[in-house]
Amino acid sequence: MNQATSHVLPTNPAERRLHNLFGWGLLTPSLILLTLFAFFPMLATLWASFFSRGTARRPSVFNGLDNYRDLVADPAFWQVVGNNLLYAGVTVPVSIALALGMALWANARIGGRGLVRTAFFTPTMLPMIAAANLWLFFYTPGLGLLDHITALFGIGPTNWLGQPGTALWSVMAVTIWKESGFFMIFYLAALQAIPPDLREAARIEGAGRWAYTRRVVLPLLMPTTLFVTINALINSVRLIDHLFILTKGGPDNASKLILYWIWEMAFAYLDQSGAAVMTVMVLAALGLIAALQFLFFDRRIHYR
């Protein structure tokens, strides 16, 4: 590959400069868009996080790290962070496990395979707002589908979205139902890329279905699993549409997630400084996850 590359690289200094200019010309549109819509907003948010909350009578002033200290000292901060950690800790592994199971099933030689795949993928096609409205009907106390099911076991109506003990779990169920089908598509594509020869070779060696899955299929799916895991972690911070419909973060912050809290601070309470501080923290956490992916996990995963 290096030899092939050396043949296409120009040896003449003038041609090499022209070659470099051509490369920078290709990169320039992307760099301009990233600078305008990613790098500049990030730096502006970081700068805004060092200023106090401004009002009409009292303009904002530079106060260093005081906003960070105030936010960390706020009990609501730890409650929201805890909610988001629990939300990610439950929805990410459960969504991935369900996606893998559905992909293995949809990839098997079964009757009505196309119908199965369509059924699994249908929730993904629904907008999050529509999915939340659908589940709002399921959760309606006394009238919803869940209460009709629990009534068969003698359990009375439950206010699934109005109780601190069930609100966040109800939101998690919607996320898992919505995300599993989306992640299944990646696993299904990866399964169909595995050469059939490997299954035949494993069968000749006397490996059963479970041994073939554990020793061959799962290691070959590790790049897909890493990709899906990173996306699921990002989604656990990014997706809040269903909160606007289902709980609005309540009751008593029991189902409030970080991005919803940022929106609330910025546009409901007009606390731009607090929202900037929280945004910087989220960006730092997502940057750490990306660094772990590139520096640690990528080096330990086998790519074909």
N, C-alpha and C positions, 0 to 999 in steps of 0.2 A: 504493500500500500504506500509505503514511503517512497519506493522507487517510482511508482506511478505518479505520485504527487510531484516529485522532483522534475518530472518531464514537463508538467504543465506550468510550473512556476517560471516566470521570465528571468533570464540571467542578466540581461542588459539593465543598468540602473534606471534609464529613462522608462523602459517598459515596466520595470518593477514599480516605479512611482505611479505610472498610469494604472497598473493593476491594483495598487493600494487605494488610489483615488476612486476607482470603480467600486471596490468593496465598501469604502466609506459612503459612497453615493447610494449604494443599496441599503445601508444601515440607517442613513439619515432620516427617512420618513418615520421609521419605528422609534428612533431616538427622540425626535421632536414630539411624537404623540405620547411616549412614556414620560418625557419631561413635563409636558403640559398637564397630563391627566393622572400621573402617578408620583413622580419625584417632587414636583413643586407643591402639590397639595400635602404631601407627607411633611416636607420641611415647614410649610406654613402652619400645619397642625402642631408640629413640635414647637415652633416659635410661640404660637398662641397659648400653649399649655403653661408658659412661664409668666403669663399676665393674669391679673385678678379679674373677677367678673365685673364688667362695666355696666353702668346704668346711665340714664339721661343726665342725672345730677353729679354722678361720680364716675368719671372715665376710668378705664382700666389702667393699672400701673404694673410695672415689672415687679414680681415678687419671688422670683427664683423658683425654688422647689416647694414653696408653701402649698401650692395646689396639690402636689403629690402627697405631702404629709397629711393634708386635710382629708384627701380621698381615702388614704390607707386607714386613717383613724375613724372613718365612717363605718358603722356596723353594717349598713346596707351594702357597702362594697363587698364585704366578705360573704354576705348572704348571696349576692348575685353571682360572685365568682364560684361559690360552692354549688349553686344551682347549675351553672354552666359546666363545671367539672363533672357533676353527676350526670347531667344531660349527655355530655360527650362520652363519659365512661360507660353509659348504658347503650345509647343509640349507635355508637360506632361499631363495637364488637357484635351486637345483635344484628345490625343491618348487614354487616359483612358475612356473618355466619348464615343468615337467611339467604343472602344473594348467592353464596357458594352452593348451598343446598338446592336452591331453585335452578341454578345453572346446570348442576349435575343431573337434575331431574329432566330439565328441558333438553339436555343434550343426549339423553338416553333414547334407545329405540323403543318408543312407546306409541300407542295409538293416540291420535289427536295432538301430536306434538306441537303443531302450529297453533292450535287453540290454547294449549298450556302456555306457550311463550307469550301469546297475546294477552292472556289473563294476567300473567306476572308483570308485563310491561305497562298495562293500562294505567295504574296509579301514577306512573312517571309522566304520562302525557297530560295529566290534569294540572292546571295551575295550583300553586299552594293555597291560594285564597279559596278556590273551588273545593279543594280537598278538605280544608278546614271547615267550610260551611257544611259539607257532607257529614263530617264527624261531629259537628255541632248538633246535628239532628240525632246522631247515635247517642250522644251524651245527655240529651235533654232529660231532666229528672221526671220520672213517671211516664214519659211518652217515648223515650228513645229506645233504640234496639237493645242496648246493653241492659237497661232496666227490665225489658221484657224477658231477656234471657235469664237474668238473675232472679226474676220473679218465679221462674220454674223451680228454683231451689229454695223458695220461701224467703228470699232476701228482699227487703223493702227498697223503695226508691233511694237512689244515691245521687247526691249533687256532685258529680265527678269533677266538674270544673270549678266548683265553688268552695271546695274544702282544701285547706293547705296540704293535707296528706295525700290527696289524689290528683291535684291540679297538674303538677309537673309531670307525673307519670302518664296522665292522659295526653299531654302534649307530646311526650316521648313516643307514645304509641302511634300517633299520626305521622311523626317523622320517620319511624321505622317502616311503617306501611308504605310511605311515599318513596323512601330512598332505596329500599331493598331491590325493587324492580330495576331502578336505574343502574345500580352496581352489578346486577345480574348480567346486563348486556356485556360488560367488560369481561366478566368471567366466562360467559358463553363464547365470546370471540376467542379468548385465550384457549379454551378447551378444544375448539374446532381447529386451532392451529397446531395441536399436538399430533405428531405423525402417528397413524394407525400401526406402523411397524413396531412401535414401542409396546403396544398392548399385545401384539402377537409374540414378541420376544419375551415379555413377562409371562405370558401363558405357557410358552414352551419351557421356561425355567421353573414352572410350577407355582408361580405367584398367584394368589387368589385375588378377588376383586378389591378387598380392603388393603392388601399389601401393595397392589398396583397403585391404588389411590394414594396411599401414604408415602410410598417410596418414589413414585414417578410423577403422579399428577400434581400433588401439592407442592413439591419443590419447583416444578416447572411453572406453577402459578404464582410463585413468590413475587416476581416483578409486578404482576397485576394486583396482587394483594397490597403491595407497598403503595402503588398508585391510588388504589381505591381508599386505603387507609388515610393517606394525606388529604385526598379530596373530602373524605367524610369528616376529618378533623376540621378542615376549613369550613365545611358546611355547618358544623355544629356551632360555629361562631357567626356565620353569615346569614343563615336562614332564620328569619323572625316573622315572616308573613303570617304564619298561622297564629302567632301570639296576638296579633291585632284582632283576629276574629274570635279566638277561643277564650282567652283569659285577660288579655292586656296586662300581663305580668302579675295579676293577683291570684288569690287573695293575699293581702299583706306581703307582697313581694315573693310569694311562695313559688311562682313559676316565671319570675322575671329573669331574662337572660341578658348577657352583656350588651349585645348590639341594640336590643330594645331599650336598655337603660341609657345608652348613649343617645339614641334618638329622643328619648324622653327628656334627658337633660338639655339637649341642644334646642329642641323645638317646642316642648311643653313648658319647661321651666326657664328657657332662654339662658341657660348657664353654659355659654360657649366654652369657657375655660375648663370646667369640669368634664365636658364632653371631649375636649381636646386631650386632656390628661388620660382619660380612659381609652381613647383611640390610640394614643401612643403606646400604652401598655399592651393593647391587643396586637398592634403591629409588631412590637418586640416579641410577643409570644409566638406569633405566626412566623416571624423571621427565624426564631430559634428552632421551630419545627422544620422549616425548610433547610436550615443548616444541618440539623441532625440527619435529614434525608440524604443530603449530598455528601456529607463527610463521614457518616457512620453506616447507615443502612445500605446505601448504594454499593458499598464495597463488600458487603457480606451477602449479596444476592447474586445468584447465578443467572446471567442473561445468555440466551441462546444466540 
